[in-house]
Amino acid sequence: MAVSLTINHQPVTVPDGTTLLDAAARVNIRIPTLCTCEGVSSPGCCRVCLVEVQGAKTLQPACVTPAAQGMVVTTNSRAAREARKLSLELMLANHAWDCTLCVRNGTCELQALAQQSGLTSVRFSIEREELPVDESTPGIVRDMNKCVLCRRCVAVCQEVQGVATLSPRARGFDTVIGAGVGGPLSEAVCVQCGQCAAACPVGALYERDAIEAVWKALDDPSKHVVVQTAPAIRAALGECFGLPPGTLVTGKMVTALRRMGFAKVFDTNFTADLTIIEEGHELLERLQGALVDKDPSVRLPLFTSCSPGWINFMEYFYPGLLPNLSSCKSPQQMFGALAKTYYARKAGVDPKDLVVVSVMPCTAKKYECDRPEMRSSGARDVDYVLTTRELGQMIAEAGIDFLGLPDGEQDAPMGISTGAADIFANTGGVMEAALRTVYEVVTGRELPMAQLHVAPVMGLQGLKEARLALDGCLPRWSFLEGVTARVAVAHGLSNARAVCDLVAQGKADYHFIEVMCCPGGCIGGGGQPRRTTPELRLARMKAIYAEDEGRPIRKSHLNPAVAQIYQEFLGEPLGALSHQLLHTHYAPKTASAR
């Protein structure tokens, strides 16, 4: 059923249930708001979107007021404009005024709304207690002195991620967004995904800054500093410099990093390909144990282990399913372990002088590199993690004209990769990359899909499934003849919870499940340029698939540099050295555990 109404003298027809905020957007009328966030319910608490509705006794919040037949709405009347200013003044009166030093200066939504509303002064003065800045975790910083109580972080944490770490405490001017039972974030059940920081409109939540530490390493002539870049970065970094979402900037990114002073510019894609080899063999080993050996200790389905926020989630909420996790480290951590062993040996660099920097779309990667399990090289495998946003800031600090840069290429051998590694950035990408290799290893034939894409696991549907019949198997894998491989993909932790519940209850018949912590996968990570809408995720995903399709090699097992590292160093997949450097195990976690 549709309803017709008038907004600012413009007729508009929308489906029944559409809010005035969305109805106005249909006719390109922008109503400002702070508490509304894509994909979650709006609490209607910021009162910045108040509009005048003919016949109503009071102004109405556009974000929660449904459009009604015959409604006449004015968004820019004097009453609406003055009410909007009043709401903003009250927020600013209770807000820290260090805008020029704030991490969100120039990208702060409150700052932008104040400017758009013509505010030049604040009439109120509210006594506000200075709150301590919470820097207790490696990934996320909380500064509640900047919080405007929009509750976007609460909605994302509760509805999208299903973790419910954040919630409002107290009432009135004493209200604060608290973590856990009210202590520091390190004592709460927080997976460090950073979706709260991505949703925050101001400087109340942001990533733990590693910029100065990286500059210090680059400025130290005794250090050999290398960098790895995650696949999702190349489709998002351009947004920091005004390029449209989904613009591929791989070559410019490489050149920028080289001009910043990195000794080598490598690619996390190299170890993404390596992950497929190790994880694919692990899957086949488990299938053999279950189907041939009838070993009751073999746990299926196998869950992917690339996403550190997902690992944290499992440790907190599903410890009984930890044996189902792949023992493979994430590509970031595989890279660090190999950089400080294999690469250091080839380059003749003392590992103690080698600094490994990662550029990731994810704040949980900062937490991951700090884990005690991630020191298999004999030291910290990855030293520092920068988010996409931090790299954009560093490029600007260096005075580099990013848009004018020529394209560069990653360094060999750990910069050589395939299209299968590129698609790790997208939800469903790890699964597709794994199927490309496992199917070909088992049957000797290329995956029988158009453009090698497994269409059922692509896109933004929260839970995706695919079936793949295995026939004509090679003799080594004859036990899989006639088996239909059953796989699933989930992204966003609320969707992960749904699939975990099915597995825990014995109601899932899958062999292999990919889970990515963030909506859309890494392209929607908590460290990507803000704000990430569904349309923006799709644009980035399209770019990643285009990158894959343009590659001369699109299957991980055909990466010559991966074959070389097995021949020269690792020996064989799942071998002793691979287990030492590339695999790990996780343990149940409590709220007070790091």
Helices and strands as residue ranges (DSSP letters): E 2-7, E 10-15, H 20-26, E 50-53, E 60-61, E 72-74, H 78-93, G 99-101, H 109-116, E 140-142, H 152-155, I 156-160, E 166-169, G 172-174, E 176-179, G 185-187, H 195-199, E 205-207, H 211-219, E 224-229, G 231-235, G 237-241, H 250-260, E 264-267, H 268-291, E 302-303, H 308-317, G 319-324, H 331-338, I 339-343, H 344-347, G 351-353, E 354-360, H 364-369, E 384-387, H 388-397, G 402-404, H 419-422, G 423-425, H 429-443, G 450-452, G 455-457, E 463-469, G 475-480, E 484-491, H 493-504, E 512-516, G 521-524, H 534-549, G 556-558, H 560-565, I 566-570, H 576-582
